[in-house]
Amino acid sequence: MNTIDITKKVVFTKEDIVQLFDTPSACRYWLETAIDTRLIERVRRDMYVVIDPTTGCVYANKYLIGACIRATACISYHSALEYHGLANQVYNIMYVSDNKKFRPFAYADVEYTYVFNDNPRGIDQINYGAILRVTNKERTIIDCIDKMKYSGGIEEILNALDSIQNIQEHILLEMLHYYDTMRLWQKAGYLLYMFKDTLHLTDQFFCQIKPNVGEIKRYFLHNSGIQCAYYPDWKVYAPTYESLESLLHGGGEV
């Protein structure tokens, strides 16, 4: 057994390494010994991180740990906003999406929380010694508009849209078409139009959204206490853009 075969993995599961041993019991013995000698640390059952011997800290950050919960898992929603540098606040909750549920757990003061999302598109993959899968900027924005309770709320979304650069509208449309719900088309059309100029979104982009909003009138936010108006292009009753500008620039609710 060559220790470097394991330690170079940074984050790994028991299933990742069991084939390196003659027997499963030999693997279990090595894992317990490596924990006792501070070579590795257990994150949760059958998941481990490698410790840097020079610092005594683990190599992997919270994003990498979350992405390695399962091979198809990815960092999503507000946690993806944080990763891309678009969040105004940093939470101790790591939102991880996959098509198969995992049991939530805590490690190093971070709560790893499952949010169902089986969309296989719009995922960046970065190799940090293990593969970090995170929703790209465009999908993250659409996901957060779709499920605002996992985004940190309207102010976090506004901050992200105000901070983002180099957004690609064809990827935004790809994500909207993938989910393809009238409610999301309405919400995205309304909110993205506010940032049309700063995001350099074209008229053609919004022309492709409008046919999908349907005829049902909806509320963008419920019981927000913010001044609202009706936006006929998007069939939504929503906060006035002036109200959102006040929230964005620290004026509070109006």
BELNORHU-V617507 format. One record per backbone hydrogen bond with DSSP energy under -1.0 kcal/mol. CO is the residue of the C=O (numbers start at 1). NH is the residue of the N-H. If there is no record, write none. Layout:
# BELNORHU-V617507
co:CO nh:NH
co:CO nh:NH
This chain:
# BELNORHU-V617507
co:2 nh:5
co:3 nh:6
co:3 nh:7
co:4 nh:8
co:6 nh:9
co:9 nh:11
co:10 nh:50
co:12 nh:48
co:14 nh:18
co:17 nh:20
co:18 nh:21
co:23 nh:27
co:24 nh:28
co:25 nh:29
co:26 nh:30
co:27 nh:31
co:28 nh:32
co:29 nh:33
co:30 nh:34
co:31 nh:35
co:32 nh:36
co:33 nh:37
co:34 nh:39
co:34 nh:40
co:35 nh:38
co:39 nh:51
co:41 nh:49
co:44 nh:47
co:46 nh:14
co:47 nh:43
co:47 nh:44
co:48 nh:12
co:49 nh:41
co:50 nh:59
co:52 nh:56
co:57 nh:52
co:61 nh:65
co:62 nh:66
co:63 nh:67
co:64 nh:68
co:66 nh:69
co:70 nh:73
co:74 nh:97
co:75 nh:135
co:76 nh:79
co:77 nh:81
co:78 nh:82
co:79 nh:83
co:80 nh:84
co:81 nh:86
co:82 nh:85
co:92 nh:111
co:94 nh:113
co:95 nh:76
co:96 nh:115
co:97 nh:74
co:98 nh:117
co:105 nh:112
co:107 nh:110
co:110 nh:107
co:111 nh:94
co:112 nh:105
co:113 nh:96
co:122 nh:136
co:124 nh:134
co:126 nh:132
co:130 nh:128
co:132 nh:126
co:133 nh:75
co:134 nh:124
co:136 nh:140
co:137 nh:141
co:138 nh:142
co:139 nh:143
co:140 nh:144
co:141 nh:145
co:142 nh:146
co:143 nh:147
co:147 nh:150
co:148 nh:151
co:148 nh:153
co:150 nh:78
co:153 nh:157
co:154 nh:158
co:155 nh:159
co:156 nh:160
co:157 nh:161
co:158 nh:162
co:159 nh:163
co:160 nh:164
co:168 nh:172
co:169 nh:173
co:170 nh:174
co:171 nh:175
co:172 nh:176
co:173 nh:177
co:174 nh:178
co:175 nh:179
co:176 nh:180
co:181 nh:185
co:182 nh:186
co:183 nh:187
co:184 nh:188
co:185 nh:189
co:186 nh:190
co:187 nh:191
co:188 nh:192
co:189 nh:193
co:193 nh:196
co:195 nh:199
co:196 nh:201
co:202 nh:206
co:203 nh:207
co:204 nh:208
co:206 nh:210
co:209 nh:212
co:210 nh:213
co:218 nh:237
co:227 nh:240
co:229 nh:238
co:231 nh:234
co:231 nh:235
co:231 nh:236
co:235 nh:218
co:236 nh:231
co:237 nh:220
co:238 nh:229
co:240 nh:244
co:241 nh:245
co:242 nh:246
co:243 nh:247
co:244 nh:248
co:245 nh:249
co:246 nh:251
co:247 nh:250
